[in-house]
Amino acid sequence: MKIAIKKDQLVAYIIVALGGVIMLAPFYFMFIFSSHSNSGILSIPPPIFFGEFLVENFKTLIDFLPYFWHNISLSLYVAIAVTFLNLLFCSLAGYAFAMFDFKGKNFLFVGIMATMLLPPFLGMIPTAMIMSQIGWMNDSKALIVPAACGAMGIFMMRQFIVSSIPKELVEAARMDGCKEFKIYYRIIVPLITPAFGTLGLITFIGTWNNFMGPLVVMNDMKMFTVPLALRALQGTGQVPWGAVAVGAAIAVLPLLFLFVLASRRLIDGLTAGAVKG
């Protein structure tokens, strides 16, 4: 019986290891390709060790994308702003849906959840028209304001609060004369930090990797976010794949750093609300 358990564990470890290798392979080759020339990248079999063209590829990247560092800083600013606003507004909405009883609450919640069924590209043309009318084209506000609160974040916060925070705790605070915003700040916020970590990580990564949003409202290269700037690099005739790999490697570093810092918080947020009690 013990031998069978060990074999099962070995099989599980092998499966997990193979899955990890498959998931990490694109990142590995991205860093490898950033140090090779086009001919080396397109060769068969592809290179598996670092080459000598890293500096040359970086110079090519800067030559083709003179605003690359501004694109990076803009992406960082937009991602941080959208993440902060989502954490604030989604947690407030989740608190309201979880702890308040008001007329039409269920209908409103269902309506918000129904927006998750709509494909994002359906809003591209209306968004572009609205941003053009109010003069926000080529402005970071056009990326921040429409993404300031999402249905998924509201749902996540509402479910986490319902499953993790007893209603009696909030009612007791109200009986003691505590105002609603003080209850939110002093009681709710400290108890939903795992959900904050999860939603913050998901929102930051999604905003950082967003391509369609900037494509609709940005037409000045200086105001491109990183995904749009790297895509513009691929439209320069013969694609300098080494430079594209360098740009992608630089762009993915903040995400890897953030994920390493917040991975435990992400797991806690995904599992804490799974069982009520």
N, C-alpha and C positions, 0 to 999 in steps of 0.2 A: 504493500500500500504506500509506503514512504517513497519507494522508487518511482511509482506512478505519479505521485505528487511532484517529485523533482523533475520528472520528464515534462509534465504539464507546465511547470514553471519555466523550464528551459525553452520549450516551444513558445511560450508567451514572451519571454525575453527576446528571442530571435525575431518574432513578428514585430515587436515594438522597435527593435534595433533596425530592421529593414525599413519600417515605416519612417523612422527618424532619418535614415540615410536618403530615402527618396525625397523627403521634405526639404532636407538641407542641401541636396545636390544643386538646385538652381542657384542658391546663394553662393555656394562654393565656386561654381563655374562663372558666375558673374564677376567675382573678384579675380579669378584666374584670367578671364578674357580681358579684363581692364589693363592687363600688362602685356598684351600681345597685339600684333598688327592684324590687319584685315585678313591677309593671306593665312596667318596662323590660326585665326579664329575659325575660318571657313574650311580649314584642312580636315581631312578624314584619315585617322581618328582625330578628334579635337585635342588640344593640349590639356594636360592635367596638372602641370606645374607652372609656377609663375615665370613670366618672361621678362624682357628688358625694355618694353615700350611704354611703361607706365607714365613717365614724365612726358613723353611725346604725345600720348593720348590725352593727357590732362591739358597740354598746351592747345591741342586741336579742339578740345571741348570749350576752352575759354575763347578761342578764336571764333568759333561758330556761334557761341552763346556768350557774348560779352557781359550780359546781365545775369549770369548764372547765379552768382552769390546773392544778388538781389532777389532772384526767383526763389532761392532757398529761404531767405529771411521772410519773404512774403508768405510762402507756404507755412512757415513756422508760426508767423503772426496769426494767419487765418485759422490754422489748426488749433492753436491755444485759445483764441477767442471763441470759436465754435464749441470747443470742448467745455469751456467755462460756462457759457450761456446754456448749453444743454444740461449740465449738471445742476445749474440753478433752477431753470424753468421746469425741467422734467421732474426734479425732486419736489418742487412746489406743487405741480399738477398731480404727481403721484400721491403726495400727502393729502391733497384735497379729495381725490377719488377714494382714498383708503379710509380716511377718518371723518369725512363730512357726509351728511345725508341731505340732499337737496333735490328739488323737483327736476326731473329730466336727467339725472346723473347717469343712469344706465344707458339712455339713448345717446347722450353726448359721448360717453366712453366708447360705445359701439361705433359711433360715427368716426371717432379718432382712429380706432383700430382698423376701420374699413379703408382708411387712406393707405395702409400698408399693402393692400392688395393692388394698388395702382402702380403700373410700371413707371419708374422715374422719368423716362424719356417723354412721357405725356405732358410733363410740365415745362419742357424745354422752351417751346415757342412762347407760351404765356409769360414765362419768367423773363425771357429776352425782351418782350414787348413792354412789360412793366418796368424793368430796369432802364430801358431806353427812355420811357416817358418821364421817369423821375430823375433822370440824369446820373444814373449810377453805373453806366457802362464803363469798363476799365477802372472800376473802383472796388476796393476790397470789401466794402459794405455789401456789394451785390453777392458776395460769397458767404458773408457772415450772417446777415439778417435772415435770409430765407431758410438757413440751416440752424437757427438758434434753438429750435425745440422740435424733437422728432417723436413720432408715435411710438416707436420701439422703446425709446428712453422712458416715456410716460408709462408704458406697460410694464417695463422692467422695475421701475421704482414703485409703482402701485403694488405689484405682486410681492416685492421684497418687503414693503412696509406691512402689508396685510399678513404675511406669513411669519414675520419676525418681531413685530412690535404689537403688544396687546393693546386693545382699544382702552382698556381700563387705565392704563398708564397715562394716556392723553387726557382722559376724563378727570382723573385725579388732579392733574396739573391745572385743568380748567377750573376745577372747584377751589383750588388754592389761589385763584385770581390771575393765573398766568395768561398773558395775551397769546394769540395764535402764532404770531411771528416769533415770539420768544420760545414757545413750545417747539416750533420748527427748528430754531437755531440751537436751543439748549438740549433738547431731547431727541428729536428725529435725526438731525444731522450726525451726531456722534454714533448713533446706532446703525446708520446705513452706509458707513464708510466702505464696506466691501462692495456694495452696489455702486458707490461712487467710483471706486477703482475700476470695476468692470466696464461700466458705461463710459468712463473717461478714456480708457484704453481703446475701446471699440470706436468711439467717436473720433478720437485723434487719428487713429490709423485710417479710418474711412475718409476723413477730411483731407488728410495728407495725400492719399492715393486718388482723390477725386479727379476725374478727367473731364467728364461731360459738363459739369458746372462751369469751370473756367472756360471751356471751349465755347460756351454759349455767350458769356458776358465779357470775355477778354479778347481784344484783338491787337493789343500793343504788346510786343515781346517783353518789354520791361515789366509788365504786369502779369506775365505768365506765371503760373505755379509750376512746381517741378515736373509733374507728369506731362503738362502741356509743353514745357520747354524741351524736354527730352524727345517728345514726339516731333516737335519742330526740327530738331536736329536730324531726324530721319528723313526729312523732306529736302535735303540739300544736295540732291544728285546721288553720287556714290556715297552710300551711308558709311560713316566712320564708326564701325561697330565697337572698336576699342574705346573711343571717346564716349559712346553711348553707355558702355559698360562702366566706365569711370564715373559718369554722372549718376547712373543708377546705384552704384556702390556708395557714393557719397550720400545720395538721397535716402538709402535704406539704413544708414548708420544710426540716425536718431530713433528710428522705429525699433531697431534691435536693442539699443540702449534702454529705451522706454519699456520694452517688453521684459527685459531682464529685471528692471526695477519693480515692475508691477505684476509679474507673473503670479506671485503668490496671492496678491490681492484679486487678480482675475479669477483664480481657482476658487478662492473664498466666496467671491460674489456669485459665481455660477452655482455653487453648492449650498450656500448658507440658507437660501430660501426654498431648497428642494423639499425639506421635511418641516412641517409646521410644528412648533413646540419650543 
